[in-house]
Amino acid sequence: MTEEFRRYIRLSEDLIENNSSIIGLFIGIVVTTGLRYEEIKKLSWNDLIKDGYIGNTKIKKDKVLSELIDKTYKVINPQYETQKFLLSRKKLVFTPQRINMLLKEIDKKLTINYLRKVFAKNFLSKFENKLYGLATLQERLGHYNLSSTARFLEDKVKTKGEKKGKCYIIADNMYPEWYKIGKADDEIVREHTLLHHAPSLTMIKIVETDNPIKLEKEIHEELKEYRAEPTRIGGKRPEWFKLSKEKLEYIVKKYNFVNYE
């Protein structure tokens, strides 16, 4: 269980107990199930309080969500169990724009999509095999393919150089001496995306850095004479370099790469 997930469950509990019950429960539902707004707005109180699956979804309530629902139900005390749970005091269904506005009043970075990412990262943390976890997460989120799930998990860098991350070296077993040197916020996500498109690729080295964009650019500049031609090795991109064993070891040592395990 991630610390961020715990934080938003605590936030959900606080809101439920302090006159913001519907938004509090909405947060709890998203971070525990990953459901989209369109799926949540269809839910009635009966869909939430009944045992088993949530509404027409294939998602079962866990203990955490069940407790949040029970607390909210007691606070709201709805007149009819068939009424939609996502109703305002004026008996209107909250729009996604209204929900996002209310979320940002709580925390400027909060959006419905951000909460789904909290769910996704917590869900993935439960898997020892991260690659299998991503495939399972793809199905849970309803994404079209694994690449969509990988991109969904990546954090966008708003200002160049402000986000910590990693640089990596990937080898292609089909093309000895060719190596890809790139950057990523999460090497597991990057590895899974690459393996999905080309199983012959293997991540071999990794290094953590305060400025992955700068480090990648510096290494690429140093190795520019070894860069792949656009038409070489299947049209691979300019992150690919043809390096001797000695040159690879030099780059690894100079930039403090370690074995990827």
Buried (B, 14 or more C-beta within 10 A) or exposed (E): EBEBBEEBBEBBBEBBEEEBBBBBBBBBBBBBBBBBBEBBBBBBBBBBBEEEEBBEBEBEBEEBBBBBBEBBBEBBEBEEBEBBBBBEEEEEEBEBEEBBEBBEEBEEEBBBEBBBBBBBBBBBEEBEEBBEBBBBBBEBBEBEEBBBBBEBBBEEBEEEEEBEBBBBBBBBEEBEBBBBBBBBBBBBBBBBBBBBEBEEBBBBBBBEBEBBBBBBBEBBEBBEEBBBEEEEEEEBEEBBBBBEEEBBEEBBEEBEBEEBE
